Amino acid sequence: MMKMLLGNMGHEVVTASDGLLGIETFRQEDPEVILMDVMMPNMDGIESARRIREISAVVPIIFLSAATDSGLMEQALRLGSDYITKPIQMPQLLDKLNAHFRTILAYREVLAQKKEVEQLHARLVDENTIASHVLTRMLSGFQPPSEILQYTVIPSGMFSGDIVLVGATPSGKLNILLADAIGHGLPAAFSLMPIVPAFHAMTKKGFPLEDILYEINHTLKNVLPIGQFVAATAAALDWDTGLCKTWVGANPGLMLLSGSRLSSLPSTHLALGITDDRNKEEFVCETIQLKPGDRLIFASDGLVEAWDDNVKGQEGTLEEFILACSPAEIFDSVLTVWKRYHQHDDASLAVLHMTDRPTGGKSPGETVTRPVEHARITLDLNAGQLAKPEIFNMVLDAAQQMGIVDKTDSQFGVVFSELFNNALDHGILGLSSETKYAAADGFDDYIRLKQARLASLTEGRMSVQIEATEFSGKPATLLRIVDSGPGFDQTLLRSATESVVKATAGRGCNLVQSISLQVTYAGSGNDVTAYIPRPE
């Protein structure tokens, strides 16, 4: 009768004649609700329910029994079951069934949501793994020795909104960029992605730091949503002169440790991605002089703010802590102390150690392309072409693309940069090196004067010849530069340098002589030929 009544209500009903069959039927049918008599042949309801509970802890069991034994009812309830005494009142049974069905529907909904969340989580893990792989590969590249530069980025989660980029120019200069995107996680990390290719491509081609920052700002302003920007600290170090261009935009100031003196170079610019393209003044860099033994320290606000909030009370300010450290141990000591405390933001730290010029060589992971034997390129440049800021990089890139010069040949880059700029600055533009050293800000005056003369340049020519050849049986690159300037007294290169100005101004020529196999001057000194050894 029970089967008929429930069937008429739309339920599918399966029956079993005893407790053992009930267990077997449960395994086969997996019902949603079990109605079970306490007294059954072969195995009573209590034991059957106990064994069913071993299979499923959630299926509702309703006992039907004429017995009113409180102990029996207690056993049934302990098994997570319900209990109805006979004679059965259909309204009571239907109420209990409906209550259990509502519970079952709610449980199914929870299971469906759980499955959906698990699938979403799995998809996010896959997407994050792919994104992490792409970001990691994009950030890989030039790695200077640790005795020159130490740096690290510590994310607060799976992704970091901080990056530190490092690259070497063809002339051997070292470019460093520490960038901190607003926000956290994947959105912040993706805000940094446009920076990476622009930085590396322009550094490899030898563009000035100002141009690199301008291009990065232009790109970010075009691709980032309103309100998203990137704080940055940048430096470009010329190992030969010790001159270092610096730029800080909305980041903690650079710290310069020179001997026992620690000075700060504060932020004087807006973050990247904010400034209008027409405001090129925003990307003018400050130039400082580094001496051997000096340290230049970069830090993001995540590190500085965490130090102020958590560490300062125990270790003093970051500046006090750095002054108390051995200069060679600054990087490791700061990180060791900072990591003791919980971090809530991405953090990055870099320490540049000013040493003698590092030896040349190819960047890690970079393929060496052997120059084409006895290939040659000759370019005659007019005033309009020489006035272009990127002309040096264009000529160098042309020689590299044609296979005449190896892209990893930093020695050629140094010599070419020195001789090209000497011909342009002193031969065609008529600039004097004494301007650089006449005052504390003489180098900035020199750059401004050069830019002004380039802007008004209407006359002047330069011929550049680059050839893959040999010198005394050794692989070499011939570089010849002829300019239309008046030349100079070549005996000055061999005369005593009793003047500090002369000694300093002639340092580039001495460097060219030390790298090259041979350097000769012809004409009035405006025709120079150098043979530079090629990488083996």
Beta strands, then each sheet from edge to edge (+ up, - down):
strand 1: 34-37
strand 2: 61-65
strand 3: 82-85
strand 4: 149-154
strand 5: 162-168
strand 6: 174-181
strand 7: 230-237
strand 8: 243-249
strand 9: 254-258
strand 10: 261-265
strand 11: 286-289
strand 12: 295-299
strand 13: 347-353
strand 14: 376-381
strand 15: 462-471
strand 16: 474-483
strand 17: 518-522
strand 18: 527-533
sheet 1: 1+ 2+ 3+
sheet 2: 4+ 13- 12+ 9- 10+
sheet 3: 5+ 6- 7+ 8- 11+
sheet 4: 14+ 15- 16+ 18- 17+
end
